[in-house]
Amino acid sequence: MQKLSGYPIVILAVLFFCIRPLAAKTRRLSSVQASSEIIRRPSIQGIRRFETRLAPYFQIKAGIQPVPDNTKSIYRPSQADLYMLSKMWDYVSAEFKTTYLKAIAIPDDFVYYTSPSGHFEIFYTLADSHNAVDPTDQYGYDQSDWRSKTSGPNGIPDYIDEVAWALDSSWSMEVDGFGFPPPHPSQDSPGTPGIYKVVVRELLWDDYYGQTLHGDPIPQAERGFTSIFELRNEWEGWTNTYMDYESYPEQGIRVTCAHEFFHTIQYAMSWQVRNLVELDDFPLAWIEGSAVLMEDLAFDEINDYIQYSREYFSSPTLPMLRDRYDDYFNVFLMMYLYERAVSPPSIDFIKTIFDNNYMQALDFHENLKSASQQYGYSWHRLLADFYAASYFTGARADSLRFISEAALLPEWSYAEDSLDHYYSITKSVLPYGMNTYSFGRSDSHAEQLRVQFAGRDSIGGPPVSQTWAATAILKPSAPATADSLASLSFNTEGIASFTITNWHDFDSIIIVATNGLGTRARYGIAAFLACTTTFFPGDTGHITAKDPYNRSTASVRFTAHDSLPCVLSISSGNQSSLMMENFLYSELYPLNTFYEIAFPPLWSDLTDSIALTLAMNPDTFESLADPDADVPAPDYVLCRWNAITLRWDPVTTGADYDSLYYWHTSIDRPGIYSVAARCAIHHLPGDTGVYTITSAAGTGSASLSFIAHDSLRCDMEFTTARATTAMNNELSFAELASLNSFYSVTFPPSWIDVVDTMQMTISLSHGDFAQKNSRTALGASDFSIYQWNDSDERWILLPTAFTGGESYSWSCSITRQGIYGLVGHSENVDTIAIYPNPVHAGRMVSFEGEHLYQILVYRIDGQLVFTATQHNDPVFPWSSPDTYRFICQWDLLNSDTRPVVPGTYIVLFTYINRITGEKSMKKRSLLVIP
């Protein structure tokens, strides 16, 4: 042991922006705080706001502020916060960096002990009541053989001996055994250069085991960072179903050391940033899941990982390797990869992923695919095998299918699904996620069950076999009979089909479908046909239906070349507004006759053809057709509703024009069908189109204008519109001011290719503008035309020309249909007032400003005494919540509801710039007098 007396401390120069930070290992005994709001438009002002949010935590950790009685009042950085901080670290203020670096420095009164292996120096103290470890000294470990325990005092607290033993064990397994590179110790910390530093101290939060903090990049190297990790100094109160670390602190020490030590290795293998480009592509879910795996491999008897089982097994459709969810439950995938991806069980698959990236920075998803192929798998099949095998836990445990400790885990549940009228079940499957499709047997079912599964990029889209995988689990009705498990094979069309000939021997079937695409959610559709045979080979079927008003008839004919289970049905229904709107978008005009044809998707493979015919008498046709279109009946076509594009697709192959009008085609899938014609030509080449909406008062108008350089079919719809909830929410989020002037524009997309410029102009008289703008302090030039983006759910600023004069006018070019509106923004939003100032103690002070988002009040020594946020904060009594000028009052009480002392206070205002949506800060002084 060596005493550090007067040793000059050199703080680690932490470069947080370089790689993904590794969050502290925590227990799940208390609720996990939600991730911070993501800054949509990164800016210096936004980073300062973010610093303000995190500063109290690091100030307390650094000793700048005392630990409050109620730590819930302090925002606790989440994993998303730490990730965001790493991205922005190069732009973090010097003041914040100083605070952070002070927070992670080794206290200068700590002593250190070198572990028997010589790989670690463990810093600790016996003097500090908060950071002190238990001084009990009854045994030690042999300095010549770290594995051998010795009896009798050795001058080192047993707690530190256990830390040393756990660290040496972790090094032995992870570096010597598995072959990972050793970590890089800090070069500027106290102690011996070249020896890795571990600090045993009090941690700010009660549920932290430890945390790893990285430091300097390795000089003259493309990859590798130094690091240091902190371990908690005591385990009081750590007793629950999963662990009793209060009674057995050595167990908590061991799992923490194995976990955090692997983080130090991950830092050593990480690529450094070049030109602000982050090369490492590992999700935190992989980083944390593999670190939890190391705990169980090093100390199998402790089983700390079981505490994370609730997250996965209560919601098995939550995807693996996705950072939006809890990172720790990914350990179950890691354990499966360790035990099942390689035979015999080995770290090889997981290590290959790290090694591949260490040799050459790789896209994580490509890395997964490459490593899987190296071991004879496809990644989506390997992932699917994991999901299906994870069914066999608890009472269903099968250690030959899942992991060896499957019996210790809970079971995931599923609900029996109901079939739609297409005899199928459609569900969304998240990226790298799974979903279940369950079908139960009834006495009315046939002896034979036919099953089909298809994965699709979107509802109604064609089957896509790439990166889809599915497994069937059959549950027999005979007692004590094991469940059957079978992988589904997809044909070249992306469909997996199979038949169960003895369906009555089973109670149910579960299809476990996996989306092996890691970038977006997709849809899986499972069909279960347990009906009796309704048509036999050679049979001809003919089904007919009329619409409710007896205007038309739809009939379907087919010839079976195999047995057909279940039935085909035709129903006539009313069109939806979406369908009607998109007739226009598809340059079609409908006859308002809609039929839904429902049949099992398997039928298209078991019939010669399924022929659909719609018939209508001439008088009815004339009454329904567009009188302005003058399109004869043969020019109308059958169309099918395309749920992928939300458009109507013509599918006709023929039409007859006689005493009755017929439209007929062969169909290969169920769906909604109708008859429509191409719209009439509304604008000829050279025509000028002008569409105008005038307000009821006649003081304002909106217009669209263009010149056609080719024929334009169909007409434009230009109407007023109201903002939806999502639109209003986004306006509130970005603090943009609306005049409630919104316009809906609908036209075929082909128009953009055959017109010159389509220009929107919105005009308001001065009086109309003043009336609409009564709630804001903005001028007319502060407003522009915005377009609502449905996919991103945000307003997009369009280049807008503003002119004044006798009336106000805003103009811009538009290139697609949608919702447009006048939205206000202002560059000058720092109009802030504090009154009265000075203010007498015991009185009330008011803060007022445009577009305020947050107010923080600090004592002159840096202690935060008051904080309030404008959005949904009950302790922040904003006035005028429906405008953009806010007034907040403070009763001069601190967070403990005690009166603040007289003196000078610093008030930090955060407000929003409505041009960019960025959040900026202003500082003001407040004087409290007796």
CORSUL-V11118 format. One record per pair of residues at least 24 apart in sequence whose C-alpha atoms are under 6 Angstrom apart, sorted by sequence separation. I is the first residue (numbers start at 1). J is the second residue. D is the distance in whole Angstrom. If there is no record, write none. Layout:
BEGIN
[[I	J	D] [I	J	D]]
END
This chain:
BEGIN
[[537	561	4] [571	595	6] [685	709	4] [719	743	6] [720	744	6] [903	927	6] [537	562	4] [547	572	5] [571	596	5] [685	710	4] [719	744	5] [903	928	5] [537	563	5] [570	596	6] [685	711	5] [718	744	6] [902	928	5] [116	143	4] [536	563	4] [570	597	5] [684	711	5] [718	745	5] [902	929	5] [477	505	6] [535	563	6] [683	711	6] [717	745	6] [866	894	6] [902	930	6] [203	232	6] [262	291	6] [465	494	4] [476	505	6] [477	506	5] [535	564	5] [569	598	5] [683	712	5] [717	746	5] [865	894	5] [116	146	5] [200	230	6] [202	232	5] [464	494	5] [476	506	4] [477	507	5] [534	564	6] [568	598	6] [682	712	6] [716	746	6] [197	228	6] [198	229	5] [199	230	5] [200	231	5] [201	232	5] [202	233	6] [463	494	5] [475	506	6] [476	507	6] [533	564	5] [534	565	6] [568	599	4] [641	672	6] [681	712	6] [682	713	6] [716	747	5] [788	819	6] [198	230	6] [200	232	6] [201	233	5] [259	291	5] [475	507	6] [533	565	4] [640	672	6] [681	713	4] [787	819	6] [200	233	5] [259	292	6] [475	508	5] [532	565	5] [591	624	6] [640	673	5] [680	713	6] [739	772	6] [787	820	5] [851	884	5] [531	565	5] [591	625	6] [639	673	6] [679	713	5] [680	714	6] [786	820	6] [850	884	6] [851	885	6] [259	294	6] [286	321	6] [474	509	5] [531	566	5] [639	674	5] [679	714	5] [786	821	5] [850	885	4] [258	294	6] [259	295	6] [285	321	5] [473	509	6] [638	674	6] [639	675	6] [785	821	6] [849	885	6] [258	295	5] [473	510	5] [638	675	5] [785	822	5] [849	886	6] [285	323	6] [293	331	6] [472	510	6] [637	675	5] [784	822	6] [848	886	6] [288	327	6] [289	328	5] [292	331	6] [472	511	5] [637	676	6] [784	823	6] [848	887	4] [62	102	5] [186	226	5] [255	295	5] [288	328	6] [471	511	6] [636	676	5] [783	823	5] [847	887	6] [62	103	4] [185	226	5] [289	330	5] [454	495	5] [471	512	5] [636	677	4] [766	807	6] [783	824	4] [847	888	5] [58	100	6] [61	103	5] [184	226	5] [225	267	5] [285	327	4] [289	331	4] [453	495	6] [470	512	6] [765	807	4] [782	824	5] [783	825	6] [846	888	6] [35	78	5] [225	268	5] [453	496	5] [470	513	4] [617	660	5] [764	807	6] [782	825	5] [846	889	4] [224	268	4] [452	496	6] [469	513	6] [470	514	6] [562	606	5] [616	660	6] [617	661	6] [710	754	5] [764	808	5] [782	826	5] [845	889	6] [35	80	5] [36	81	6] [224	269	5] [452	497	4] [469	514	5] [561	606	6] [616	661	5] [709	754	6] [763	808	6] [845	890	5] [860	905	6] [224	270	5] [451	497	6] [468	514	6] [561	607	5] [615	661	6] [709	755	6] [763	809	4] [844	890	6] [859	905	5] [223	270	5] [451	498	5] [468	515	5] [560	607	4] [615	662	5] [708	755	4] [762	809	6] [844	891	5] [858	905	6] [223	271	4] [468	516	6] [559	607	6] [614	662	6] [707	755	6] [762	810	5] [858	906	5] [115	164	5] [223	272	5] [450	499	4] [467	516	5] [559	608	6] [614	663	5] [707	756	6] [761	810	6] [857	906	6] [222	272	6] [449	499	6] [467	517	6] [613	663	6] [761	811	4] [857	907	4] [449	500	5] [558	609	6] [613	664	4] [629	680	5] [706	757	6] [760	811	6] [856	907	6] [448	500	6] [558	610	5] [612	664	6] [706	758	5] [760	812	6] [856	908	5] [448	501	4] [557	610	6] [612	665	5] [705	758	6] [759	812	6] [855	908	6] [449	503	6] [557	611	5] [611	665	6] [612	666	6] [705	759	5] [759	813	4] [855	909	5] [447	502	6] [448	503	6] [556	611	5] [611	666	4] [704	759	6] [758	813	6] [23	79	6] [447	503	5] [556	612	5] [610	666	5] [704	760	5] [758	814	6] [854	910	5] [447	504	6] [555	612	6] [610	667	6] [703	760	6] [853	910	5] [555	613	5] [703	761	5] [853	911	5] [554	613	6] [702	761	6] [852	911	4] [554	614	4] [702	762	4] [851	911	5] [553	614	6] [701	762	6] [851	912	6] [21	83	6] [553	615	5] [701	763	5] [20	83	6] [552	615	6] [700	763	5] [458	522	6] [552	616	5] [604	668	5] [700	764	4] [730	794	6] [242	307	6] [457	522	5] [458	523	6] [582	647	6] [700	765	6] [441	507	5] [699	765	6] [336	403	6] [441	508	6] [456	523	5] [440	508	4] [455	523	6] [17	86	4] [439	508	6] [455	524	4] [16	86	4] [17	87	5] [131	201	5] [439	509	5] [454	524	6] [17	88	6] [131	202	5] [438	509	6] [454	525	5] [599	670	6] [746	817	5] [17	89	5] [438	510	4] [453	525	6] [598	670	5] [745	817	5] [16	89	5] [437	510	6] [453	526	4] [597	670	5] [745	818	5] [437	511	5] [452	526	6] [597	671	5] [744	818	6] [120	195	6] [436	511	6] [452	527	5] [596	671	6] [744	819	5] [119	195	6] [120	196	5] [121	197	5] [122	198	5] [123	199	5] [124	200	5] [436	512	5] [451	527	6] [596	672	4] [743	819	6] [120	197	6] [122	199	6] [435	512	6] [451	528	5] [595	672	6] [743	820	5] [435	513	6] [450	528	6] [595	673	5] [742	820	5] [434	513	5] [450	529	5] [594	673	6] [742	821	4] [434	514	4] [449	529	6] [594	674	5] [741	821	5] [183	264	5] [433	514	6] [449	530	5] [593	674	6] [741	822	6] [183	265	5] [279	361	6] [281	363	6] [282	364	6] [433	515	6] [182	265	6] [281	364	5] [432	515	5] [184	268	6] [431	515	6] [432	516	5] [446	530	5] [591	675	6] [183	268	5] [384	469	6] [432	517	6] [445	530	5] [446	531	6] [590	675	6] [591	676	6] [738	823	5] [431	517	6] [432	518	5] [445	531	6] [446	532	5] [590	676	4] [737	823	6] [738	824	6] [380	467	5] [431	518	5] [589	676	5] [737	824	5] [841	928	6] [166	254	5] [170	258	5] [381	469	6] [431	519	6] [588	676	6] [589	677	5] [736	824	6] [826	914	6] [840	928	6] [841	929	6] [269	358	6] [431	520	5] [588	677	5] [736	825	6] [825	914	5] [838	927	5] [839	928	5] [840	929	5] [841	930	5] [167	257	6] [431	521	5] [588	678	4] [589	679	5] [825	915	5] [838	928	6] [840	930	6] [430	521	4] [587	678	6] [588	679	5] [429	521	6] [587	679	6] [429	522	5] [11	105	6] [428	522	6] [429	523	6] [428	523	5] [427	523	6] [427	524	6] [314	412	6] [426	524	6] [313	412	5] [426	525	4] [133	233	5] [425	525	6] [425	526	5] [424	526	5] [424	527	4] [423	527	6] [4	111	6] [3	111	5] [775	883	6] [2	111	6] [2	112	6] [1	112	6] [1	113	5] [320	432	6] [319	432	5] [319	433	4] [317	434	5] [317	435	5] [587	714	6] [384	514	5] [380	516	4] [585	747	6] [585	748	4] [422	598	6] [422	599	6] [423	600	6] [10	188	6] [422	600	5] [736	914	6] [10	189	6] [27	207	5] [26	207	5] [26	208	5] [26	209	6] [460	643	5] [461	644	6] [734	917	5] [25	209	6] [460	644	6] [25	210	6] [24	210	6] [458	644	6] [24	211	4] [14	215	4] [13	215	6] [14	216	6] [12	215	6] [13	216	6] [18	272	6] [18	273	5] [65	863	6] [46	918	6] [46	919	5] [45	919	5] [45	920	4]]
END
